[in-house]
Amino acid sequence: MNDLSGFQRDLLWVIAGKEQPSGQEVKTELEEYVEGEINHGRLYPNLDTLVNKSYVDKGPIDRRTNYYAITEKGRESLRTRRDWENQYVSLE
């Protein structure tokens, strides 16, 4: 996961928390967190990077819309990242 940007990690977290969201659903969810608009030119190349690196699977919903689903590699990477973060910060 250290090969991902912060934005890509945020996308991965959103995808992990949803049941096969579309790109638009991921965008809407993340825009609530970042408090701003995410344009398509930023969103879809980063989603494609997650797919190309096998963190996420992509499949068709209909002719114009794709879904994104976290892979086991993606889940394991999030777990590893969380463990790494927890050794430095305890929020309890």
LOVO-682100 format. One record per atom (N, C-alpha, C, CB): residue number from 0; atom name; x, y, z; chain. Coordinates in nm, 4 decimals, padded with zeros to 6 digits, m for minus. Glycine has a CB too. Layout:
N
+-----+------+----------+----------+----------+------+
: pos : site :     east :    north :       up : unit :
+-----+------+----------+----------+----------+------+
: NUM :   CA :        X :        Y :        Z :    A :
...
+-----+------+----------+----------+----------+------+
# end
This chain:
92
+-----+------+----------+----------+----------+------+
: pos : site :     east :    north :       up : unit :
+-----+------+----------+----------+----------+------+
:   0 :    N :  00.0823 : m00.1191 :  00.0000 :    A :
:   0 :   CA :  00.0000 :  00.0000 :  00.0000 :    A :
:   0 :    C :  00.0865 :  00.1253 :  00.0000 :    A :
:   0 :   CB : m00.0935 : m00.0001 :  00.1201 :    A :
:   1 :    N :  00.2125 :  00.1105 :  00.0311 :    A :
:   1 :   CA :  00.2996 :  00.2280 :  00.0293 :    A :
:   1 :    C :  00.3247 :  00.2785 : m00.1125 :    A :
:   1 :   CB :  00.4322 :  00.1957 :  00.0965 :    A :
:   2 :    N :  00.2721 :  00.2064 : m00.2110 :    A :
:   2 :   CA :  00.2833 :  00.2514 : m00.3501 :    A :
:   2 :    C :  00.1626 :  00.3344 : m00.3938 :    A :
:   2 :   CB :  00.2989 :  00.1313 : m00.4426 :    A :
:   3 :    N :  00.0727 :  00.3661 : m00.2998 :    A :
:   3 :   CA : m00.0477 :  00.4437 : m00.3308 :    A :
:   3 :    C : m00.0371 :  00.5849 : m00.2750 :    A :
:   3 :   CB : m00.1724 :  00.3743 : m00.2747 :    A :
:   4 :    N : m00.1019 :  00.6766 : m00.3431 :    A :
:   4 :   CA : m00.1116 :  00.8136 : m00.2909 :    A :
:   4 :    C : m00.2171 :  00.8178 : m00.1807 :    A :
:   4 :   CB : m00.1469 :  00.9151 : m00.4047 :    A :
:   5 :    N : m00.2198 :  00.9249 : m00.1065 :    A :
:   5 :   CA : m00.3214 :  00.9426 : m00.0027 :    A :
:   5 :    C : m00.4619 :  00.9392 : m00.0618 :    A :
:   5 :   CB : m00.2991 :  01.0744 :  00.0716 :    A :
:   6 :    N : m00.4800 :  01.0010 : m00.1778 :    A :
:   6 :   CA : m00.6099 :  01.0014 : m00.2447 :    A :
:   6 :    C : m00.6509 :  00.8594 : m00.2826 :    A :
:   6 :   CB : m00.6061 :  01.0911 : m00.3697 :    A :
:   7 :    N : m00.5574 :  00.7828 : m00.3330 :    A :
:   7 :   CA : m00.5869 :  00.6440 : m00.3695 :    A :
:   7 :    C : m00.6224 :  00.5607 : m00.2463 :    A :
:   7 :   CB : m00.4671 :  00.5815 : m00.4425 :    A :
:   8 :    N : m00.5540 :  00.5844 : m00.1351 :    A :
:   8 :   CA : m00.5893 :  00.5142 : m00.0120 :    A :
:   8 :    C : m00.7295 :  00.5526 :  00.0337 :    A :
:   8 :   CB : m00.4872 :  00.5448 :  00.0985 :    A :
:   9 :    N : m00.7645 :  00.6809 :  00.0220 :    A :
:   9 :   CA : m00.9000 :  00.7237 :  00.0579 :    A :
:   9 :    C : m01.0039 :  00.6544 : m00.0294 :    A :
:   9 :   CB : m00.9136 :  00.8762 :  00.0448 :    A :
:  10 :    N : m00.9762 :  00.6440 : m00.1595 :    A :
:  10 :   CA : m01.0678 :  00.5729 : m00.2488 :    A :
:  10 :    C : m01.0836 :  00.4277 : m00.2050 :    A :
:  10 :   CB : m01.0175 :  00.5795 : m00.3941 :    A :
:  11 :    N : m00.9734 :  00.3662 : m00.1679 :    A :
:  11 :   CA : m00.9769 :  00.2260 : m00.1254 :    A :
:  11 :    C : m01.0618 :  00.2081 : m00.0005 :    A :
:  11 :   CB : m00.8354 :  00.1745 : m00.0999 :    A :
:  12 :    N : m01.0491 :  00.2985 :  00.0955 :    A :
:  12 :   CA : m01.1314 :  00.2917 :  00.2163 :    A :
:  12 :    C : m01.2797 :  00.3028 :  00.1830 :    A :
:  12 :   CB : m01.0913 :  00.4022 :  00.3142 :    A :
:  13 :    N : m01.3141 :  00.3962 :  00.0959 :    A :
:  13 :   CA : m01.4555 :  00.4139 :  00.0588 :    A :
:  13 :    C : m01.5076 :  00.2884 : m00.0096 :    A :
:  13 :   CB : m01.4734 :  00.5368 : m00.0341 :    A :
:  14 :    N : m01.4322 :  00.2344 : m00.1036 :    A :
:  14 :   CA : m01.4754 :  00.1138 : m00.1743 :    A :
:  14 :    C : m01.4917 : m00.0025 : m00.0772 :    A :
:  14 :   CB : m01.3749 :  00.0770 : m00.2849 :    A :
:  15 :    N : m01.4013 : m00.0134 :  00.0191 :    A :
:  15 :   CA : m01.4097 : m00.1218 :  00.1180 :    A :
:  15 :    C : m01.5354 : m00.1111 :  00.2037 :    A :
:  15 :   CB : m01.2863 : m00.1208 :  00.2078 :    A :
:  16 :    N : m01.5840 :  00.0090 :  00.2230 :    A :
:  16 :   CA : m01.7000 :  00.0298 :  00.3087 :    A :
:  16 :    C : m01.8338 :  00.0222 :  00.2384 :    A :
:  16 :   CB : m01.6888 :  00.1601 :  00.3741 :    A :
:  17 :    N : m01.8320 : m00.0006 :  00.1091 :    A :
:  17 :   CA : m01.9552 : m00.0059 :  00.0301 :    A :
:  17 :    C : m01.9660 : m00.1409 : m00.0410 :    A :
:  17 :   CB : m01.9593 :  00.1101 : m00.0730 :    A :
:  18 :    N : m02.0864 : m00.1758 : m00.0817 :    A :
:  18 :   CA : m02.1103 : m00.2991 : m00.1553 :    A :
:  18 :    C : m02.1103 : m00.2694 : m00.3049 :    A :
:  18 :   CB : m02.2442 : m00.3643 : m00.1121 :    A :
:  19 :    N : m01.9974 : m00.2880 : m00.3691 :    A :
:  19 :   CA : m01.9788 : m00.2659 : m00.5123 :    A :
:  19 :    C : m02.0323 : m00.1295 : m00.5589 :    A :
:  19 :   CB : m02.0472 : m00.3768 : m00.5901 :    A :
:  20 :    N : m01.9748 : m00.0213 : m00.5078 :    A :
:  20 :   CA : m02.0211 :  00.1110 : m00.5483 :    A :
:  20 :    C : m01.9792 :  00.1447 : m00.6913 :    A :
:  20 :   CB : m01.9678 :  00.2163 : m00.4526 :    A :
:  21 :    N : m02.0571 :  00.2297 : m00.7540 :    A :
:  21 :   CA : m02.0177 :  00.2841 : m00.8846 :    A :
:  21 :    C : m01.9123 :  00.3919 : m00.8606 :    A :
:  21 :   CB : m02.1420 :  00.3423 : m00.9630 :    A :
:  22 :    N : m01.8480 :  00.4336 : m00.9667 :    A :
:  22 :   CA : m01.7518 :  00.5428 : m00.9550 :    A :
:  22 :    C : m01.8178 :  00.6687 : m00.9012 :    A :
:  22 :   CB : m01.6871 :  00.5714 : m01.0901 :    A :
:  23 :    N : m01.9397 :  00.6961 : m00.9466 :    A :
:  23 :   CA : m02.0123 :  00.8146 : m00.9005 :    A :
:  23 :    C : m02.0430 :  00.8052 : m00.7511 :    A :
:  23 :   CB : m02.1426 :  00.8320 : m00.9803 :    A :
:  24 :    N : m02.0781 :  00.6867 : m00.7025 :    A :
:  24 :   CA : m02.1038 :  00.6685 : m00.5591 :    A :
:  24 :    C : m01.9769 :  00.6907 : m00.4775 :    A :
:  24 :   CB : m02.1599 :  00.5279 : m00.5319 :    A :
:  25 :    N : m01.8654 :  00.6415 : m00.5262 :    A :
:  25 :   CA : m01.7370 :  00.6623 : m00.4580 :    A :
:  25 :    C : m01.7061 :  00.8111 : m00.4536 :    A :
:  25 :   CB : m01.6221 :  00.5846 : m00.5293 :    A :
:  26 :    N : m01.7252 :  00.8781 : m00.5663 :    A :
:  26 :   CA : m01.6996 :  01.0220 : m00.5766 :    A :
:  26 :    C : m01.7855 :  01.1000 : m00.4781 :    A :
:  26 :   CB : m01.7261 :  01.0710 : m00.7194 :    A :
:  27 :    N : m01.9142 :  01.0707 : m00.4747 :    A :
:  27 :   CA : m02.0070 :  01.1413 : m00.3844 :    A :
:  27 :    C : m01.9674 :  01.1209 : m00.2387 :    A :
:  27 :   CB : m02.1517 :  01.0927 : m00.4065 :    A :
:  28 :    N : m01.9363 :  00.9987 : m00.2029 :    A :
:  28 :   CA : m01.8983 :  00.9674 : m00.0649 :    A :
:  28 :    C : m01.7701 :  01.0399 : m00.0253 :    A :
:  28 :   CB : m01.8806 :  00.8161 : m00.0474 :    A :
:  29 :    N : m01.6718 :  01.0377 : m00.1111 :    A :
:  29 :   CA : m01.5439 :  01.0997 : m00.0794 :    A :
:  29 :    C : m01.5536 :  01.2521 : m00.0781 :    A :
:  29 :   CB : m01.4383 :  01.0553 : m00.1791 :    A :
:  30 :    N : m01.6388 :  01.3089 : m00.1617 :    A :
:  30 :   CA : m01.6567 :  01.4540 : m00.1621 :    A :
:  30 :    C : m01.7114 :  01.5037 : m00.0288 :    A :
:  30 :   CB : m01.7501 :  01.4955 : m00.2755 :    A :
:  31 :    N : m01.7894 :  01.4224 :  00.0403 :    A :
:  31 :   CA : m01.8377 :  01.4612 :  00.1728 :    A :
:  31 :    C : m01.7222 :  01.4716 :  00.2724 :    A :
:  31 :   CB : m01.9423 :  01.3603 :  00.2234 :    A :
:  32 :    N : m01.6225 :  01.3882 :  00.2551 :    A :
:  32 :   CA : m01.5077 :  01.3883 :  00.3452 :    A :
:  32 :    C : m01.4109 :  01.5016 :  00.3121 :    A :
:  32 :   CB : m01.4354 :  01.2540 :  00.3387 :    A :
:  33 :    N : m01.3811 :  01.5201 :  00.1848 :    A :
:  33 :   CA : m01.2816 :  01.6198 :  00.1467 :    A :
:  33 :    C : m01.3398 :  01.7601 :  00.1321 :    A :
:  33 :   CB : m01.2163 :  01.5791 :  00.0178 :    A :
:  34 :    N : m01.4704 :  01.7705 :  00.1418 :    A :
:  34 :   CA : m01.5391 :  01.9000 :  00.1344 :    A :
:  34 :    C : m01.5038 :  01.9763 :  00.0077 :    A :
:  34 :   CB : m01.5050 :  01.9844 :  00.2558 :    A :
:  35 :    N : m01.5153 :  01.9119 : m00.1030 :    A :
:  35 :   CA : m01.4893 :  01.9767 : m00.2300 :    A :
:  35 :    C : m01.5239 :  01.8841 : m00.3439 :    A :
:  35 :   CB : m01.3444 :  02.0206 : m00.2395 :    A :
:  36 :    N : m01.5183 :  01.9374 : m00.4631 :    A :
:  36 :   CA : m01.5532 :  01.8578 : m00.5801 :    A :
:  36 :    C : m01.4321 :  01.7804 : m00.6300 :    A :
:  36 :   CB : m01.6088 :  01.9472 : m00.6914 :    A :
:  37 :    N : m01.4549 :  01.6577 : m00.6656 :    A :
:  37 :   CA : m01.3522 :  01.5728 : m00.7264 :    A :
:  37 :    C : m01.3919 :  01.5557 : m00.8724 :    A :
:  37 :   CB : m01.3386 :  01.4325 : m00.6522 :    A :
:  38 :    N : m01.3065 :  01.6000 : m00.9627 :    A :
:  38 :   CA : m01.3438 :  01.5906 : m01.1040 :    A :
:  38 :    C : m01.3131 :  01.4516 : m01.1597 :    A :
:  38 :   CB : m01.2702 :  01.6979 : m01.1861 :    A :
:  39 :    N : m01.3798 :  01.4211 : m01.2705 :    A :
:  39 :   CA : m01.3657 :  01.2895 : m01.3323 :    A :
:  39 :    C : m01.2220 :  01.2620 : m01.3757 :    A :
:  39 :   CB : m01.4587 :  01.2778 : m01.4520 :    A :
:  40 :    N : m01.1508 :  01.3664 : m01.4170 :    A :
:  40 :   CA : m01.0128 :  01.3516 : m01.4610 :    A :
:  40 :    C : m00.9183 :  01.3102 : m01.3500 :    A :
:  40 :   CB : m00.9652 :  01.4792 : m01.5208 :    A :
:  41 :    N : m00.9599 :  01.3311 : m01.2275 :    A :
:  41 :   CA : m00.8806 :  01.2855 : m01.1128 :    A :
:  41 :    C : m00.9313 :  01.1498 : m01.0634 :    A :
:  41 :   CB : m00.8858 :  01.3896 : m00.9982 :    A :
:  42 :    N : m01.0621 :  01.1340 : m01.0590 :    A :
:  42 :   CA : m01.1230 :  01.0143 : m01.0011 :    A :
:  42 :    C : m01.0899 :  00.8874 : m01.0790 :    A :
:  42 :   CB : m01.2726 :  01.0315 : m00.9942 :    A :
:  43 :    N : m01.1260 :  00.8863 : m01.2061 :    A :
:  43 :   CA : m01.1194 :  00.7607 : m01.2805 :    A :
:  43 :    C : m00.9776 :  00.7106 : m01.3084 :    A :
:  43 :   CB : m01.1911 :  00.7767 : m01.4097 :    A :
:  44 :    N : m00.8808 :  00.7966 : m01.3365 :    A :
:  44 :   CA : m00.7434 :  00.7443 : m01.3478 :    A :
:  44 :    C : m00.6939 :  00.6811 : m01.2168 :    A :
:  44 :   CB : m00.6480 :  00.8570 : m01.3895 :    A :
:  45 :    N : m00.7342 :  00.7378 : m01.1036 :    A :
:  45 :   CA : m00.6921 :  00.6805 : m00.9749 :    A :
:  45 :    C : m00.7650 :  00.5498 : m00.9454 :    A :
:  45 :   CB : m00.7170 :  00.7805 : m00.8613 :    A :
:  46 :    N : m00.8916 :  00.5401 : m00.9831 :    A :
:  46 :   CA : m00.9620 :  00.4121 : m00.9696 :    A :
:  46 :    C : m00.8966 :  00.3077 : m01.0588 :    A :
:  46 :   CB : m01.1121 :  00.4273 : m01.0054 :    A :
:  47 :    N : m00.8596 :  00.3469 : m01.1800 :    A :
:  47 :   CA : m00.7923 :  00.2531 : m01.2701 :    A :
:  47 :    C : m00.6585 :  00.2063 : m01.2135 :    A :
:  47 :   CB : m00.7710 :  00.3175 : m01.4068 :    A :
:  48 :    N : m00.5876 :  00.2944 : m01.1460 :    A :
:  48 :   CA : m00.4618 :  00.2549 : m01.0814 :    A :
:  48 :    C : m00.4876 :  00.1477 : m00.9759 :    A :
:  48 :   CB : m00.3925 :  00.3775 : m01.0173 :    A :
:  49 :    N : m00.5923 :  00.1647 : m00.8967 :    A :
:  49 :   CA : m00.6260 :  00.0639 : m00.7952 :    A :
:  49 :    C : m00.6608 : m00.0697 : m00.8598 :    A :
:  49 :   CB : m00.7433 :  00.1121 : m00.7085 :    A :
:  50 :    N : m00.7295 : m00.0653 : m00.9732 :    A :
:  50 :   CA : m00.7624 : m00.1877 : m01.0464 :    A :
:  50 :    C : m00.6350 : m00.2506 : m01.1020 :    A :
:  50 :   CB : m00.8628 : m00.1582 : m01.1610 :    A :
:  51 :    N : m00.5507 : m00.1706 : m01.1653 :    A :
:  51 :   CA : m00.4271 : m00.2214 : m01.2269 :    A :
:  51 :    C : m00.3311 : m00.2806 : m01.1252 :    A :
:  51 :   CB : m00.3575 : m00.1106 : m01.3027 :    A :
:  52 :    N : m00.3357 : m00.2304 : m01.0021 :    A :
:  52 :   CA : m00.2478 : m00.2829 : m00.8970 :    A :
:  52 :    C : m00.3157 : m00.3927 : m00.8154 :    A :
:  52 :   CB : m00.2033 : m00.1700 : m00.8044 :    A :
:  53 :    N : m00.4349 : m00.4351 : m00.8594 :    A :
:  53 :   CA : m00.5099 : m00.5481 : m00.8001 :    A :
:  53 :    C : m00.5623 : m00.5223 : m00.6599 :    A :
:  53 :   CB : m00.4228 : m00.6696 : m00.7965 :    A :
:  54 :    N : m00.5776 : m00.3967 : m00.6216 :    A :
:  54 :   CA : m00.6397 : m00.3642 : m00.4941 :    A :
:  54 :    C : m00.7923 : m00.3671 : m00.5062 :    A :
:  54 :   CB : m00.5923 : m00.2265 : m00.4449 :    A :
:  55 :    N : m00.8410 : m00.3470 : m00.6288 :    A :
:  55 :   CA : m00.9837 : m00.3338 : m00.6553 :    A :
:  55 :    C : m01.0166 : m00.4088 : m00.7842 :    A :
:  55 :   CB : m01.0254 : m00.1835 : m00.6656 :    A :
:  56 :    N : m01.1352 : m00.4706 : m00.7870 :    A :
:  56 :   CA : m01.1897 : m00.5268 : m00.9101 :    A :
:  56 :    C : m01.2904 : m00.4294 : m00.9677 :    A :
:  56 :   CB : m01.2549 : m00.6654 : m00.8849 :    A :
:  57 :    N : m01.3062 : m00.4330 : m01.0987 :    A :
:  57 :   CA : m01.3988 : m00.3448 : m01.1692 :    A :
:  57 :    C : m01.4846 : m00.4309 : m01.2600 :    A :
:  57 :   CB : m01.3229 : m00.2345 : m01.2508 :    A :
:  58 :    N : m01.6148 : m00.4019 : m01.2616 :    A :
:  58 :   CA : m01.7041 : m00.4780 : m01.3488 :    A :
:  58 :    C : m01.8201 : m00.3909 : m01.3932 :    A :
:  58 :   CB : m01.7560 : m00.6040 : m01.2775 :    A :
:  59 :    N : m01.8943 : m00.4364 : m01.4935 :    A :
:  59 :   CA : m02.0035 : m00.3559 : m01.5472 :    A :
:  59 :    C : m02.1312 : m00.3652 : m01.4635 :    A :
:  59 :   CB : m02.0330 : m00.3984 : m01.6888 :    A :
:  60 :    N : m02.1965 : m00.2502 : m01.4456 :    A :
:  60 :   CA : m02.3321 : m00.2457 : m01.3910 :    A :
:  60 :    C : m02.4282 : m00.2385 : m01.5089 :    A :
:  60 :   CB : m02.3518 : m00.1232 : m01.2932 :    A :
:  61 :    N : m02.3976 : m00.1504 : m01.6016 :    A :
:  61 :   CA : m02.4702 : m00.1393 : m01.7277 :    A :
:  61 :    C : m02.3718 : m00.0906 : m01.8333 :    A :
:  61 :   CB : m02.5936 : m00.0422 : m01.7153 :    A :
:  62 :    N : m02.4202 : m00.0490 : m01.9475 :    A :
:  62 :   CA : m02.3306 : m00.0117 : m02.0571 :    A :
:  62 :    C : m02.2429 :  00.1087 : m02.0262 :    A :
:  62 :   CB : m02.4108 :  00.0164 : m02.1799 :    A :
:  63 :    N : m02.2859 :  00.1943 : m01.9358 :    A :
:  63 :   CA : m02.2110 :  00.3176 : m01.9075 :    A :
:  63 :    C : m02.1485 :  00.3215 : m01.7681 :    A :
:  63 :   CB : m02.3017 :  00.4360 : m01.9235 :    A :
:  64 :    N : m02.1865 :  00.2297 : m01.6825 :    A :
:  64 :   CA : m02.1488 :  00.2389 : m01.5414 :    A :
:  64 :    C : m02.0762 :  00.1128 : m01.4963 :    A :
:  64 :   CB : m02.2727 :  00.2625 : m01.4541 :    A :
:  65 :    N : m01.9696 :  00.1319 : m01.4225 :    A :
:  65 :   CA : m01.8951 :  00.0203 : m01.3637 :    A :
:  65 :    C : m01.9086 :  00.0217 : m01.2121 :    A :
:  65 :   CB : m01.7465 :  00.0265 : m01.4042 :    A :
:  66 :    N : m01.8927 : m00.0951 : m01.1534 :    A :
:  66 :   CA : m01.8829 : m00.1053 : m01.0080 :    A :
:  66 :    C : m01.7370 : m00.1313 : m00.9721 :    A :
:  66 :   CB : m01.9762 : m00.2187 : m00.9521 :    A :
:  67 :    N : m01.7050 : m00.1045 : m00.8470 :    A :
:  67 :   CA : m01.5719 : m00.1303 : m00.7934 :    A :
:  67 :    C : m01.5878 : m00.2120 : m00.6660 :    A :
:  67 :   CB : m01.4942 :  00.0030 : m00.7660 :    A :
:  68 :    N : m01.5029 : m00.3119 : m00.6497 :    A :
:  68 :   CA : m01.5094 : m00.3989 : m00.5323 :    A :
:  68 :    C : m01.3681 : m00.4260 : m00.4828 :    A :
:  68 :   CB : m01.5829 : m00.5321 : m00.5650 :    A :
:  69 :    N : m01.3503 : m00.4165 : m00.3533 :    A :
:  69 :   CA : m01.2176 : m00.4402 : m00.2966 :    A :
:  69 :    C : m01.1801 : m00.5873 : m00.3108 :    A :
:  69 :   CB : m01.2130 : m00.3975 : m00.1481 :    A :
:  70 :    N : m01.0541 : m00.6123 : m00.3380 :    A :
:  70 :   CA : m01.0033 : m00.7493 : m00.3485 :    A :
:  70 :    C : m00.9461 : m00.7911 : m00.2135 :    A :
:  70 :   CB : m00.8951 : m00.7611 : m00.4607 :    A :
:  71 :    N : m00.9101 : m00.9169 : m00.2041 :    A :
:  71 :   CA : m00.8457 : m00.9641 : m00.0814 :    A :
:  71 :    C : m00.7125 : m00.8928 : m00.0604 :    A :
:  71 :   CB : m00.8243 : m01.1167 : m00.0865 :    A :
:  72 :    N : m00.6398 : m00.8672 : m00.1690 :    A :
:  72 :   CA : m00.5151 : m00.7904 : m00.1580 :    A :
:  72 :    C : m00.5450 : m00.6520 : m00.1005 :    A :
:  72 :   CB : m00.4450 : m00.7780 : m00.2969 :    A :
:  73 :    N : m00.6518 : m00.5889 : m00.1460 :    A :
:  73 :   CA : m00.6904 : m00.4574 : m00.0947 :    A :
:  73 :    C : m00.7246 : m00.4617 :  00.0531 :    A :
:  73 :   CB : m00.8085 : m00.4034 : m00.1727 :    A :
:  74 :    N : m00.8029 : m00.5621 :  00.0930 :    A :
:  74 :   CA : m00.8393 : m00.5761 :  00.2353 :    A :
:  74 :    C : m00.7159 : m00.5976 :  00.3227 :    A :
:  74 :   CB : m00.9375 : m00.6934 :  00.2543 :    A :
:  75 :    N : m00.6298 : m00.6865 :  00.2772 :    A :
:  75 :   CA : m00.5084 : m00.7151 :  00.3539 :    A :
:  75 :    C : m00.4207 : m00.5914 :  00.3642 :    A :
:  75 :   CB : m00.4297 : m00.8302 :  00.2896 :    A :
:  76 :    N : m00.4135 : m00.5145 :  00.2589 :    A :
:  76 :   CA : m00.3344 : m00.3916 :  00.2609 :    A :
:  76 :    C : m00.3917 : m00.2903 :  00.3595 :    A :
:  76 :   CB : m00.3279 : m00.3305 :  00.1210 :    A :
:  77 :    N : m00.5236 : m00.2803 :  00.3658 :    A :
:  77 :   CA : m00.5857 : m00.1907 :  00.4644 :    A :
:  77 :    C : m00.5581 : m00.2375 :  00.6061 :    A :
:  77 :   CB : m00.7369 : m00.1818 :  00.4413 :    A :
:  78 :    N : m00.5655 : m00.3697 :  00.6289 :    A :
:  78 :   CA : m00.5349 : m00.4235 :  00.7628 :    A :
:  78 :    C : m00.3905 : m00.3935 :  00.8023 :    A :
:  78 :   CB : m00.5597 : m00.5760 :  00.7670 :    A :
:  79 :    N : m00.2995 : m00.4168 :  00.7094 :    A :
:  79 :   CA : m00.1580 : m00.3919 :  00.7355 :    A :
:  79 :    C : m00.1334 : m00.2448 :  00.7643 :    A :
:  79 :   CB : m00.0728 : m00.4372 :  00.6170 :    A :
:  80 :    N : m00.1965 : m00.1588 :  00.6856 :    A :
:  80 :   CA : m00.1824 : m00.0142 :  00.7064 :    A :
:  80 :    C : m00.2356 :  00.0261 :  00.8437 :    A :
:  80 :   CB : m00.2565 :  00.0638 :  00.5959 :    A :
:  81 :    N : m00.3517 : m00.0267 :  00.8804 :    A :
:  81 :   CA : m00.4112 :  00.0058 :  01.0100 :    A :
:  81 :    C : m00.3195 : m00.0399 :  01.1235 :    A :
:  81 :   CB : m00.5505 : m00.0597 :  01.0237 :    A :
:  82 :    N : m00.2640 : m00.1593 :  01.1124 :    A :
:  82 :   CA : m00.1702 : m00.2079 :  01.2148 :    A :
:  82 :    C : m00.0481 : m00.1174 :  01.2248 :    A :
:  82 :   CB : m00.1260 : m00.3518 :  01.1835 :    A :
:  83 :    N :  00.0037 : m00.0756 :  01.1109 :    A :
:  83 :   CA :  00.1200 :  00.0133 :  01.1095 :    A :
:  83 :    C :  00.0865 :  00.1463 :  01.1756 :    A :
:  83 :   CB :  00.1689 :  00.0364 :  00.9655 :    A :
:  84 :    N : m00.0294 :  00.2046 :  01.1428 :    A :
:  84 :   CA : m00.0707 :  00.3312 :  01.2037 :    A :
:  84 :    C : m00.0883 :  00.3169 :  01.3540 :    A :
:  84 :   CB : m00.2006 :  00.3811 :  01.1407 :    A :
:  85 :    N : m00.1471 :  00.2059 :  01.3969 :    A :
:  85 :   CA : m00.1755 :  00.1858 :  01.5393 :    A :
:  85 :    C : m00.0508 :  00.1754 :  01.6254 :    A :
:  85 :   CB : m00.2576 :  00.0625 :  01.5573 :    A :
:  86 :    N :  00.0613 :  00.1405 :  01.5684 :    A :
:  86 :   CA :  00.1828 :  00.1335 :  01.6488 :    A :
:  86 :    C :  00.2352 :  00.2742 :  01.6843 :    A :
:  86 :   CB :  00.2909 :  00.0540 :  01.5736 :    A :
:  87 :    N :  00.1863 :  00.3741 :  01.6144 :    A :
:  87 :   CA :  00.2288 :  00.5118 :  01.6395 :    A :
:  87 :    C :  00.1248 :  00.5956 :  01.7122 :    A :
:  87 :   CB :  00.2630 :  00.5779 :  01.5102 :    A :
:  88 :    N : m00.0020 :  00.5625 :  01.6917 :    A :
:  88 :   CA : m00.1084 :  00.6435 :  01.7493 :    A :
:  88 :    C : m00.2133 :  00.5529 :  01.8108 :    A :
:  88 :   CB : m00.1715 :  00.7356 :  01.6430 :    A :
:  89 :    N : m00.2468 :  00.5793 :  01.9343 :    A :
:  89 :   CA : m00.3560 :  00.5081 :  01.9988 :    A :
:  89 :    C : m00.4686 :  00.6083 :  02.0240 :    A :
:  89 :   CB : m00.3091 :  00.4399 :  02.1324 :    A :
:  90 :    N : m00.5837 :  00.5794 :  01.9713 :    A :
:  90 :   CA : m00.6971 :  00.6703 :  01.9869 :    A :
:  90 :    C : m00.7874 :  00.6288 :  02.1021 :    A :
:  90 :   CB : m00.7776 :  00.6764 :  01.8582 :    A :
:  91 :    N : m00.7417 :  00.5377 :  02.1814 :    A :
:  91 :   CA : m00.8230 :  00.4920 :  02.2946 :    A :
:  91 :    C : m00.7846 :  00.5605 :  02.4217 :    A :
:  91 :   CB : m00.8110 :  00.3435 :  02.3125 :    A :
+-----+------+----------+----------+----------+------+
# end
